[in-house]
Amino acid sequence: MTGDPIDHVIFDWGGTLSIWAEVETADMWTLAAGHVAGQTGTDRQELVARLVEVEGRLWEEGTRHHYKSFTLWDIFRTASAELGFDIAEAVLEEAALHHLDTWTPHVRHDPEAVETLVALRERGIGIGLLSNTHWPEAWHEHFLERDGLAELIDVRVYSSAEAHMKPHPAIFRLVLERLGAEPASTLMVGDRQFDDIKGAQSLGVRGVWKHTRLAKRWPGVEPDFEVARLPELVALVDRLGR
């Protein structure tokens, strides 16, 4: 795909700017289940398994229903109705007792993320973030601020605060609009070929696939570019011109 010189880059979060950890939410469910189990005498591991199942089911339902987004509170409501316990209350009480960093100790950003964002900003590139997530915005903002990334990202869009998630075109249009970016002069960087690359390309945004341990090729999707490390984006932007 050809296009104009690049003036905006949009990043995915999980697996792209952050190092993917499948256990992030399981940490929270383990704490919540321990809280509920202690009050009700229910089996803790069984509760964790049920909560993980509800979360996975809502992700699947979202993809079947035109990539409709959902939130952590949707998980709470569904799990509470099915289990007969107030999961939200348990989680919020645990939140009062545990700092978020202790809660989810596995959340780490790519050690080369800051230097990459700084180099892009030095070139006058506008930077956006577009994440499929059910976490509240405040949680993501906490970790971005903790690791010095928030101040380097001009626009941050989370599906938990919007009606749709990637690859639905509406959420891509939203981040482009907030950035003031034209599709032909924008790159989308992500580790998921269907959500990130195909979604971006459907609007004329060129897709950069970031290789990770869990990244998989998707039939029928052909990334415009591929990188193994974030700093490679700087050379790519230079090559494509300003």
Secondary structure as GFF3:
##gff-version 3
##sequence-region A 1 242
A	DSSP	beta_strand	8	11	.	.	.	ID=ss1
A	DSSP	beta_strand	18	19	.	.	.	ID=ss2
A	DSSP	alpha_helix	24	40	.	.	.	ID=ss3
A	DSSP	alpha_helix	44	64	.	.	.	ID=ss4
A	DSSP	alpha_helix	72	83	.	.	.	ID=ss5
A	DSSP	alpha_helix	87	97	.	.	.	ID=ss6
A	DSSP	alpha_helix	100	103	.	.	.	ID=ss7
A	DSSP	beta_strand	108	109	.	.	.	ID=ss8
A	DSSP	alpha_helix	113	122	.	.	.	ID=ss9
A	DSSP	beta_strand	126	131	.	.	.	ID=ss10
A	DSSP	alpha_helix	137	146	.	.	.	ID=ss11
A	DSSP	three_ten_helix	150	152	.	.	.	ID=ss12
A	DSSP	beta_strand	155	158	.	.	.	ID=ss13
A	DSSP	three_ten_helix	159	161	.	.	.	ID=ss14
A	DSSP	alpha_helix	169	179	.	.	.	ID=ss15
A	DSSP	three_ten_helix	183	185	.	.	.	ID=ss16
A	DSSP	beta_strand	186	190	.	.	.	ID=ss17
A	DSSP	pi_helix	193	198	.	.	.	ID=ss18
A	DSSP	alpha_helix	199	201	.	.	.	ID=ss19
A	DSSP	beta_strand	206	210	.	.	.	ID=ss20
A	DSSP	beta_strand	225	227	.	.	.	ID=ss21
A	DSSP	alpha_helix	232	240	.	.	.	ID=ss22
###
